Amino acid sequence: MMATRIDGKDFAEQVSKEVAEGVKDLKASHGVTAGLAVVSVGEDPASQVYVRNKVKQAEACGMNSFHHVLEAETSRKSLLSLIESLNNDLLVHGILVQLPLPAHLDSRDVIQTIDPRKDVDGFHASNVGDLWTSGKPFVPCTPLGCLKLLKSVDPNITGKNAVVIGRSNIVGRPMAALLLNESATVAIAHSNTKDLPALCRQADILVAAVGRPEMIKADWIKPGAIVLDVGINRVETADGRGRLVGDVDFEDVSTVAGAITPVPGGIGPMTIACLLANTLEAAKRTVS
């Protein structure tokens, strides 16, 4: 039997509809329109696509959207000054600085300048600390999207064995914290993990965020496991056009797993939907 395909696109549309209703209700009850400010530095093509999608979807949900496009040579002082102005802007409830930044800018330095109450990406040290200590943080959007999709398949993951492949601050580490907070038993794997396939075969839940195209095969998977593929990799095709694949060999793993996210159409759409949900929550906190 083939694995159930977890449709992130459909789920993201549901989340976005709920956000749109929440934006409408907040405006009606308190006269407040949720506002998202997106700051991009330079002209990285992939980043520009992501930014346009974020701005477009924020507006579609009825939010105020503020897009600041800065030259690649923008100084640290100028960028931090802009962020400080957005921190003080009452119309802005969420601030997102699109990563990666040009090499002369320190992303950690920039992220720490964002008011934690407006850090809808969930990267500020204050939000990271709250996540690991069971506070009320803004959670990074990709891991949050993973968790929502996971719980749509299995609402109660208490005691389940989970393996997260990848230890980045954007996905791997916050994903592990979210799973721990749901009372799963969690292992974080990485490039130095010994006998990675054997570890993965113990997982009831496998989250792949390693950045290696189709690395994970069917013989790595426990029968019936839930597989969440965060990877987005472009590989060459015979016609030279290329295609997007995940870190998981979808066709192969689908013969063993119980449920699996595709690439594209899995985790990706949920990332933006969760960004909008975080922005709405930030706006609600200003009137609670």
Secondary structure, DSSP 4 states (H G I P E B T S, - for coil): -PPEE--HHHHHHHHHHHHHHHHHHHHHHHS---EEEEEEES--HHHHHHHHHHHHHHHHTT-EEEEEEE-TT--HHHHHHHHHHHHT-TT--EEEE-SSPPTTS-HHHHHHHS-GGGBTT--SHHHHHHHHTT--PPPPHHHHHHHHHHHHH-S--TT-EEEEE---TTTHHHHHHHHHHTT-EEEEE-TT-TTHHHHHTT-SEEEE-S--TT-B-GGGS-TT-EEEE---EEE--TTS--EEE-SB-HHHHTTT-SEE--SSSSHHHHHHHHHHHHHHHHHHHTT-
